[in-house]
Amino acid sequence: MDPIIAAASVLAAALAIGLGAIGPGIGQGNAAGRAVEGIARQPEAEGKIRGTLLLSLAFMEALTIYGLVVALVLLFANPFA
């Protein structure tokens, strides 16, 4: 494999996982904070808030996993080689 292609693949994988994790990480922190606020303001709605929070956290985590998949493809199943 060409060293430039290998270096570019490693850099692209690092960017994919880095940028793919920072957005959902910030979003998950904001969502959890707002959920705690909502439960503190309205304790009787805890079940609905928790269910919605867990579903939205799962969707956000899926975005991070997509970034991981792209990074792994670039590292191990390099389509440019």
Secondary structure, DSSP 8 states (H G I E B T S, - for coil): --HHHHHHHHHHHHHHHHHHHHHHHHHHHHHHHHHHHHHHH-GGGHHHHHHHHHHHHHHHHHHHHHHHHHHHHHHHS-TT-
